[in-house]
Amino acid sequence: MSLLQCPIYSGNPFMWIFMLIGGIAVLVSGVLIAYYMHKDAIKRGINAEFWLVFGLLLNVFGLILYLIVRNNYNQERKE
């Protein structure tokens, strides 16, 4: 089977460049989100290593969950 007959091949020989750039963008955004969550968790006295790994694995979804949970920690401390 040649490359042109492959069902995965999209017809654009440079598609792998776009996939590589997208993968790097997702990786960099995940590292930045995890870094922010880790530093903020240290400042608030929350389990920072857990949130670091959580941010690396879930990226934006992890950040949204962290922001929700972070507010719950603030409410518990005030009461």
PDB file as gemmi writes it, atoms N, CA and C in Angstrom:
CRYST1    1.000    1.000    1.000  90.00  90.00  90.00 P 1                      
ATOM      1  N   MET A   1       0.851  -1.172   0.000  1.00  0.00           N  
ATOM      2  CA  MET A   1       0.000   0.000   0.000  1.00  0.00           C  
ATOM      3  C   MET A   1       0.895   1.233   0.000  1.00  0.00           C  
ATOM      4  N   SER A   2       0.659   2.115  -0.930  1.00  0.00           N  
ATOM      5  CA  SER A   2       1.460   3.330  -0.994  1.00  0.00           C  
ATOM      6  C   SER A   2       0.877   4.385  -0.064  1.00  0.00           C  
ATOM      7  N   LEU A   3       1.633   5.450   0.143  1.00  0.00           N  
ATOM      8  CA  LEU A   3       1.213   6.524   1.045  1.00  0.00           C  
ATOM      9  C   LEU A   3      -0.057   7.201   0.543  1.00  0.00           C  
ATOM     10  N   LEU A   4      -0.193   7.314  -0.769  1.00  0.00           N  
ATOM     11  CA  LEU A   4      -1.375   7.975  -1.321  1.00  0.00           C  
ATOM     12  C   LEU A   4      -2.645   7.150  -1.129  1.00  0.00           C  
ATOM     13  N   GLN A   5      -2.503   5.830  -0.957  1.00  0.00           N  
ATOM     14  CA  GLN A   5      -3.658   4.975  -0.756  1.00  0.00           C  
ATOM     15  C   GLN A   5      -3.999   4.807   0.724  1.00  0.00           C  
ATOM     16  N   CYS A   6      -3.166   5.300   1.586  1.00  0.00           N  
ATOM     17  CA  CYS A   6      -3.375   5.147   3.022  1.00  0.00           C  
ATOM     18  C   CYS A   6      -4.578   5.980   3.462  1.00  0.00           C  
ATOM     19  N   PRO A   7      -5.512   5.417   4.214  1.00  0.00           N  
ATOM     20  CA  PRO A   7      -6.707   6.177   4.615  1.00  0.00           C  
ATOM     21  C   PRO A   7      -6.396   7.299   5.610  1.00  0.00           C  
ATOM     22  N   ILE A   8      -5.267   7.229   6.294  1.00  0.00           N  
ATOM     23  CA  ILE A   8      -4.918   8.271   7.264  1.00  0.00           C  
ATOM     24  C   ILE A   8      -4.325   9.487   6.560  1.00  0.00           C  
ATOM     25  N   TYR A   9      -3.686   9.293   5.440  1.00  0.00           N  
ATOM     26  CA  TYR A   9      -3.029  10.369   4.705  1.00  0.00           C  
ATOM     27  C   TYR A   9      -4.060  11.358   4.202  1.00  0.00           C  
ATOM     28  N   SER A  10      -3.866  12.652   4.479  1.00  0.00           N  
ATOM     29  CA  SER A  10      -4.887  13.646   4.145  1.00  0.00           C  
ATOM     30  C   SER A  10      -4.629  14.359   2.827  1.00  0.00           C  
ATOM     31  N   GLY A  11      -3.515  14.087   2.176  1.00  0.00           N  
ATOM     32  CA  GLY A  11      -3.241  14.745   0.908  1.00  0.00           C  
ATOM     33  C   GLY A  11      -2.255  15.893   1.050  1.00  0.00           C  
ATOM     34  N   ASN A  12      -2.010  16.359   2.233  1.00  0.00           N  
ATOM     35  CA  ASN A  12      -1.078  17.448   2.463  1.00  0.00           C  
ATOM     36  C   ASN A  12       0.204  16.881   3.067  1.00  0.00           C  
ATOM     37  N   PRO A  13       1.318  16.938   2.339  1.00  0.00           N  
ATOM     38  CA  PRO A  13       2.552  16.337   2.864  1.00  0.00           C  
ATOM     39  C   PRO A  13       3.141  17.080   4.060  1.00  0.00           C  
ATOM     40  N   PHE A  14       2.688  18.284   4.329  1.00  0.00           N  
ATOM     41  CA  PHE A  14       3.219  19.067   5.444  1.00  0.00           C  
ATOM     42  C   PHE A  14       2.283  19.083   6.648  1.00  0.00           C  
ATOM     43  N   MET A  15       1.288  18.200   6.654  1.00  0.00           N  
ATOM     44  CA  MET A  15       0.334  18.149   7.763  1.00  0.00           C  
ATOM     45  C   MET A  15       1.028  17.817   9.077  1.00  0.00           C  
ATOM     46  N   TRP A  16       2.097  17.048   9.044  1.00  0.00           N  
ATOM     47  CA  TRP A  16       2.813  16.681  10.267  1.00  0.00           C  
ATOM     48  C   TRP A  16       3.397  17.905  10.948  1.00  0.00           C  
ATOM     49  N   ILE A  17       3.724  18.962  10.178  1.00  0.00           N  
ATOM     50  CA  ILE A  17       4.245  20.188  10.783  1.00  0.00           C  
ATOM     51  C   ILE A  17       3.172  20.841  11.647  1.00  0.00           C  
ATOM     52  N   PHE A  18       1.948  20.906  11.140  1.00  0.00           N  
ATOM     53  CA  PHE A  18       0.852  21.485  11.908  1.00  0.00           C  
ATOM     54  C   PHE A  18       0.535  20.654  13.142  1.00  0.00           C  
ATOM     55  N   MET A  19       0.627  19.338  12.996  1.00  0.00           N  
ATOM     56  CA  MET A  19       0.389  18.464  14.143  1.00  0.00           C  
ATOM     57  C   MET A  19       1.476  18.653  15.195  1.00  0.00           C  
ATOM     58  N   LEU A  20       2.707  18.818  14.770  1.00  0.00           N  
ATOM     59  CA  LEU A  20       3.815  19.037  15.693  1.00  0.00           C  
ATOM     60  C   LEU A  20       3.670  20.372  16.421  1.00  0.00           C  
ATOM     61  N   ILE A  21       3.323  21.416  15.693  1.00  0.00           N  
ATOM     62  CA  ILE A  21       3.129  22.732  16.311  1.00  0.00           C  
ATOM     63  C   ILE A  21       1.968  22.683  17.305  1.00  0.00           C  
ATOM     64  N   GLY A  22       0.886  22.018  16.952  1.00  0.00           N  
ATOM     65  CA  GLY A  22      -0.251  21.888  17.864  1.00  0.00           C  
ATOM     66  C   GLY A  22       0.108  21.103  19.116  1.00  0.00           C  
ATOM     67  N   GLY A  23       0.867  20.032  18.952  1.00  0.00           N  
ATOM     68  CA  GLY A  23       1.292  19.241  20.099  1.00  0.00           C  
ATOM     69  C   GLY A  23       2.196  20.025  21.034  1.00  0.00           C  
ATOM     70  N   ILE A  24       3.106  20.797  20.454  1.00  0.00           N  
ATOM     71  CA  ILE A  24       3.993  21.630  21.280  1.00  0.00           C  
ATOM     72  C   ILE A  24       3.193  22.700  22.003  1.00  0.00           C  
ATOM     73  N   ALA A  25       2.205  23.290  21.344  1.00  0.00           N  
ATOM     74  CA  ALA A  25       1.373  24.313  21.971  1.00  0.00           C  
ATOM     75  C   ALA A  25       0.596  23.730  23.153  1.00  0.00           C  
ATOM     76  N   VAL A  26       0.067  22.529  23.000  1.00  0.00           N  
ATOM     77  CA  VAL A  26      -0.664  21.881  24.100  1.00  0.00           C  
ATOM     78  C   VAL A  26       0.284  21.574  25.251  1.00  0.00           C  
ATOM     79  N   LEU A  27       1.472  21.107  24.947  1.00  0.00           N  
ATOM     80  CA  LEU A  27       2.456  20.792  25.982  1.00  0.00           C  
ATOM     81  C   LEU A  27       2.888  22.048  26.744  1.00  0.00           C  
ATOM     82  N   VAL A  28       3.181  23.123  26.023  1.00  0.00           N  
ATOM     83  CA  VAL A  28       3.613  24.368  26.665  1.00  0.00           C  
ATOM     84  C   VAL A  28       2.487  24.950  27.507  1.00  0.00           C  
ATOM     85  N   SER A  29       1.270  24.935  26.997  1.00  0.00           N  
ATOM     86  CA  SER A  29       0.158  25.466  27.783  1.00  0.00           C  
ATOM     87  C   SER A  29      -0.067  24.630  29.044  1.00  0.00           C  
ATOM     88  N   GLY A  30       0.101  23.322  28.941  1.00  0.00           N  
ATOM     89  CA  GLY A  30      -0.034  22.461  30.111  1.00  0.00           C  
ATOM     90  C   GLY A  30       1.015  22.762  31.168  1.00  0.00           C  
ATOM     91  N   VAL A  31       2.249  22.991  30.741  1.00  0.00           N  
ATOM     92  CA  VAL A  31       3.316  23.317  31.686  1.00  0.00           C  
ATOM     93  C   VAL A  31       3.051  24.665  32.344  1.00  0.00           C  
ATOM     94  N   LEU A  32       2.611  25.654  31.579  1.00  0.00           N  
ATOM     95  CA  LEU A  32       2.323  26.974  32.154  1.00  0.00           C  
ATOM     96  C   LEU A  32       1.160  26.917  33.137  1.00  0.00           C  
ATOM     97  N   ILE A  33       0.124  26.184  32.794  1.00  0.00           N  
ATOM     98  CA  ILE A  33      -1.020  26.041  33.690  1.00  0.00           C  
ATOM     99  C   ILE A  33      -0.603  25.321  34.969  1.00  0.00           C  
ATOM    100  N   ALA A  34       0.168  24.242  34.832  1.00  0.00           N  
ATOM    101  CA  ALA A  34       0.625  23.500  36.007  1.00  0.00           C  
ATOM    102  C   ALA A  34       1.525  24.360  36.887  1.00  0.00           C  
ATOM    103  N   TYR A  35       2.377  25.172  36.271  1.00  0.00           N  
ATOM    104  CA  TYR A  35       3.256  26.068  37.031  1.00  0.00           C  
ATOM    105  C   TYR A  35       2.434  27.078  37.842  1.00  0.00           C  
ATOM    106  N   TYR A  36       1.428  27.671  37.192  1.00  0.00           N  
ATOM    107  CA  TYR A  36       0.574  28.626  37.895  1.00  0.00           C  
ATOM    108  C   TYR A  36      -0.157  27.956  39.057  1.00  0.00           C  
ATOM    109  N   MET A  37      -0.724  26.772  38.797  1.00  0.00           N  
ATOM    110  CA  MET A  37      -1.466  26.076  39.842  1.00  0.00           C  
ATOM    111  C   MET A  37      -0.553  25.696  40.997  1.00  0.00           C  
ATOM    112  N   HIS A  38       0.654  25.281  40.718  1.00  0.00           N  
ATOM    113  CA  HIS A  38       1.604  24.884  41.754  1.00  0.00           C  
ATOM    114  C   HIS A  38       1.981  26.079  42.626  1.00  0.00           C  
ATOM    115  N   LYS A  39       2.325  27.202  41.997  1.00  0.00           N  
ATOM    116  CA  LYS A  39       2.717  28.393  42.764  1.00  0.00           C  
ATOM    117  C   LYS A  39       1.550  28.919  43.586  1.00  0.00           C  
ATOM    118  N   ASP A  40       0.355  28.919  43.031  1.00  0.00           N  
ATOM    119  CA  ASP A  40      -0.803  29.409  43.762  1.00  0.00           C  
ATOM    120  C   ASP A  40      -1.175  28.475  44.908  1.00  0.00           C  
ATOM    121  N   ALA A  41      -1.029  27.180  44.692  1.00  0.00           N  
ATOM    122  CA  ALA A  41      -1.337  26.216  45.756  1.00  0.00           C  
ATOM    123  C   ALA A  41      -0.341  26.349  46.910  1.00  0.00           C  
ATOM    124  N   ILE A  42       0.923  26.597  46.606  1.00  0.00           N  
ATOM    125  CA  ILE A  42       1.911  26.817  47.670  1.00  0.00           C  
ATOM    126  C   ILE A  42       1.527  28.045  48.485  1.00  0.00           C  
ATOM    127  N   LYS A  43       1.142  29.101  47.795  1.00  0.00           N  
ATOM    128  CA  LYS A  43       0.768  30.351  48.467  1.00  0.00           C  
ATOM    129  C   LYS A  43      -0.452  30.161  49.366  1.00  0.00           C  
ATOM    130  N   ARG A  44      -1.379  29.315  48.959  1.00  0.00           N  
ATOM    131  CA  ARG A  44      -2.599  29.105  49.728  1.00  0.00           C  
ATOM    132  C   ARG A  44      -2.496  27.962  50.738  1.00  0.00           C  
ATOM    133  N   GLY A  45      -1.399  27.218  50.725  1.00  0.00           N  
ATOM    134  CA  GLY A  45      -1.217  26.125  51.671  1.00  0.00           C  
ATOM    135  C   GLY A  45      -1.975  24.869  51.312  1.00  0.00           C  
ATOM    136  N   ILE A  46      -2.215  24.673  50.037  1.00  0.00           N  
ATOM    137  CA  ILE A  46      -2.910  23.489  49.541  1.00  0.00           C  
ATOM    138  C   ILE A  46      -1.845  22.486  49.072  1.00  0.00           C  
ATOM    139  N   ASN A  47      -2.205  21.232  48.849  1.00  0.00           N  
ATOM    140  CA  ASN A  47      -1.288  20.207  48.365  1.00  0.00           C  
ATOM    141  C   ASN A  47      -0.800  20.575  46.957  1.00  0.00           C  
ATOM    142  N   ALA A  48       0.366  21.209  46.874  1.00  0.00           N  
ATOM    143  CA  ALA A  48       0.846  21.778  45.619  1.00  0.00           C  
ATOM    144  C   ALA A  48       1.275  20.716  44.611  1.00  0.00           C  
ATOM    145  N   GLU A  49       1.875  19.624  45.069  1.00  0.00           N  
ATOM    146  CA  GLU A  49       2.343  18.603  44.132  1.00  0.00           C  
ATOM    147  C   GLU A  49       1.180  17.904  43.436  1.00  0.00           C  
ATOM    148  N   PHE A  50       0.109  17.686  44.168  1.00  0.00           N  
ATOM    149  CA  PHE A  50      -1.082  17.081  43.561  1.00  0.00           C  
ATOM    150  C   PHE A  50      -1.602  17.967  42.435  1.00  0.00           C  
ATOM    151  N   TRP A  51      -1.703  19.259  42.674  1.00  0.00           N  
ATOM    152  CA  TRP A  51      -2.231  20.169  41.670  1.00  0.00           C  
ATOM    153  C   TRP A  51      -1.265  20.369  40.512  1.00  0.00           C  
ATOM    154  N   LEU A  52       0.028  20.228  40.760  1.00  0.00           N  
ATOM    155  CA  LEU A  52       1.003  20.285  39.676  1.00  0.00           C  
ATOM    156  C   LEU A  52       0.768  19.146  38.688  1.00  0.00           C  
ATOM    157  N   VAL A  53       0.650  17.933  39.192  1.00  0.00           N  
ATOM    158  CA  VAL A  53       0.422  16.770  38.330  1.00  0.00           C  
ATOM    159  C   VAL A  53      -0.944  16.862  37.666  1.00  0.00           C  
ATOM    160  N   PHE A  54      -1.930  17.303  38.409  1.00  0.00           N  
ATOM    161  CA  PHE A  54      -3.286  17.454  37.886  1.00  0.00           C  
ATOM    162  C   PHE A  54      -3.300  18.444  36.723  1.00  0.00           C  
ATOM    163  N   GLY A  55      -2.574  19.556  36.872  1.00  0.00           N  
ATOM    164  CA  GLY A  55      -2.508  20.546  35.803  1.00  0.00           C  
ATOM    165  C   GLY A  55      -1.780  20.030  34.579  1.00  0.00           C  
ATOM    166  N   LEU A  56      -0.736  19.230  34.781  1.00  0.00           N  
ATOM    167  CA  LEU A  56      -0.014  18.664  33.641  1.00  0.00           C  
ATOM    168  C   LEU A  56      -0.879  17.680  32.866  1.00  0.00           C  
ATOM    169  N   LEU A  57      -1.698  16.932  33.572  1.00  0.00           N  
ATOM    170  CA  LEU A  57      -2.503  15.908  32.910  1.00  0.00           C  
ATOM    171  C   LEU A  57      -3.763  16.466  32.247  1.00  0.00           C  
ATOM    172  N   LEU A  58      -4.413  17.428  32.880  1.00  0.00           N  
ATOM    173  CA  LEU A  58      -5.722  17.871  32.391  1.00  0.00           C  
ATOM    174  C   LEU A  58      -5.748  19.266  31.775  1.00  0.00           C  
ATOM    175  N   ASN A  59      -4.642  19.992  31.817  1.00  0.00           N  
ATOM    176  CA  ASN A  59      -4.529  21.320  31.219  1.00  0.00           C  
ATOM    177  C   ASN A  59      -5.667  22.255  31.631  1.00  0.00           C  
ATOM    178  N   VAL A  60      -6.471  22.695  30.670  1.00  0.00           N  
ATOM    179  CA  VAL A  60      -7.504  23.702  30.927  1.00  0.00           C  
ATOM    180  C   VAL A  60      -8.595  23.156  31.843  1.00  0.00           C  
ATOM    181  N   PHE A  61      -8.971  21.898  31.686  1.00  0.00           N  
ATOM    182  CA  PHE A  61      -9.989  21.308  32.550  1.00  0.00           C  
ATOM    183  C   PHE A  61      -9.491  21.244  33.999  1.00  0.00           C  
ATOM    184  N   GLY A  62      -8.222  20.951  34.167  1.00  0.00           N  
ATOM    185  CA  GLY A  62      -7.630  20.947  35.500  1.00  0.00           C  
ATOM    186  C   GLY A  62      -7.610  22.332  36.109  1.00  0.00           C  
ATOM    187  N   LEU A  63      -7.329  23.343  35.286  1.00  0.00           N  
ATOM    188  CA  LEU A  63      -7.326  24.722  35.777  1.00  0.00           C  
ATOM    189  C   LEU A  63      -8.713  25.153  36.222  1.00  0.00           C  
ATOM    190  N   ILE A  64      -9.718  24.806  35.448  1.00  0.00           N  
ATOM    191  CA  ILE A  64     -11.095  25.163  35.819  1.00  0.00           C  
ATOM    192  C   ILE A  64     -11.480  24.482  37.130  1.00  0.00           C  
ATOM    193  N   LEU A  65     -11.165  23.209  37.260  1.00  0.00           N  
ATOM    194  CA  LEU A  65     -11.455  22.493  38.495  1.00  0.00           C  
ATOM    195  C   LEU A  65     -10.690  23.100  39.671  1.00  0.00           C  
ATOM    196  N   TYR A  66      -9.431  23.462  39.447  1.00  0.00           N  
ATOM    197  CA  TYR A  66      -8.632  24.070  40.504  1.00  0.00           C  
ATOM    198  C   TYR A  66      -9.240  25.393  40.961  1.00  0.00           C  
ATOM    199  N   LEU A  67      -9.689  26.208  40.027  1.00  0.00           N  
ATOM    200  CA  LEU A  67     -10.283  27.492  40.395  1.00  0.00           C  
ATOM    201  C   LEU A  67     -11.556  27.299  41.221  1.00  0.00           C  
ATOM    202  N   ILE A  68     -12.321  26.271  40.916  1.00  0.00           N  
ATOM    203  CA  ILE A  68     -13.523  25.974  41.699  1.00  0.00           C  
ATOM    204  C   ILE A  68     -13.142  25.497  43.095  1.00  0.00           C  
ATOM    205  N   VAL A  69     -12.198  24.561  43.162  1.00  0.00           N  
ATOM    206  CA  VAL A  69     -11.791  24.003  44.453  1.00  0.00           C  
ATOM    207  C   VAL A  69     -11.071  25.049  45.293  1.00  0.00           C  
ATOM    208  N   ARG A  70     -10.287  25.884  44.649  1.00  0.00           N  
ATOM    209  CA  ARG A  70      -9.557  26.938  45.364  1.00  0.00           C  
ATOM    210  C   ARG A  70     -10.518  27.869  46.087  1.00  0.00           C  
ATOM    211  N   ASN A  71     -11.621  28.206  45.454  1.00  0.00           N  
ATOM    212  CA  ASN A  71     -12.610  29.070  46.101  1.00  0.00           C  
ATOM    213  C   ASN A  71     -13.248  28.369  47.292  1.00  0.00           C  
ATOM    214  N   ASN A  72     -13.425  27.051  47.212  1.00  0.00           N  
ATOM    215  CA  ASN A  72     -13.971  26.307  48.342  1.00  0.00           C  
ATOM    216  C   ASN A  72     -13.017  26.318  49.524  1.00  0.00           C  
ATOM    217  N   TYR A  73     -11.705  26.245  49.256  1.00  0.00           N  
ATOM    218  CA  TYR A  73     -10.728  26.335  50.330  1.00  0.00           C  
ATOM    219  C   TYR A  73     -10.798  27.694  51.020  1.00  0.00           C  
ATOM    220  N   ASN A  74     -10.987  28.753  50.237  1.00  0.00           N  
ATOM    221  CA  ASN A  74     -11.091  30.089  50.820  1.00  0.00           C  
ATOM    222  C   ASN A  74     -12.325  30.211  51.705  1.00  0.00           C  
ATOM    223  N   GLN A  75     -13.446  29.634  51.292  1.00  0.00           N  
ATOM    224  CA  GLN A  75     -14.671  29.720  52.076  1.00  0.00           C  
ATOM    225  C   GLN A  75     -14.548  28.920  53.370  1.00  0.00           C  
ATOM    226  N   GLU A  76     -13.853  27.777  53.342  1.00  0.00           N  
ATOM    227  CA  GLU A  76     -13.684  26.968  54.547  1.00  0.00           C  
ATOM    228  C   GLU A  76     -12.810  27.683  55.561  1.00  0.00           C  
ATOM    229  N   ARG A  77     -11.802  28.397  55.122  1.00  0.00           N  
ATOM    230  CA  ARG A  77     -10.914  29.107  56.033  1.00  0.00           C  
ATOM    231  C   ARG A  77     -11.615  30.294  56.704  1.00  0.00           C  
ATOM    232  N   LYS A  78     -12.537  30.941  55.989  1.00  0.00           N  
ATOM    233  CA  LYS A  78     -13.239  32.105  56.553  1.00  0.00           C  
ATOM    234  C   LYS A  78     -14.222  31.687  57.633  1.00  0.00           C  
ATOM    235  N   GLU A  79     -14.768  30.494  57.511  1.00  0.00           N  
ATOM    236  CA  GLU A  79     -15.807  30.056  58.450  1.00  0.00           C  
ATOM    237  C   GLU A  79     -15.231  29.550  59.727  1.00  0.00           C  
TER     238      GLU A  79                                                      
END                                                                             
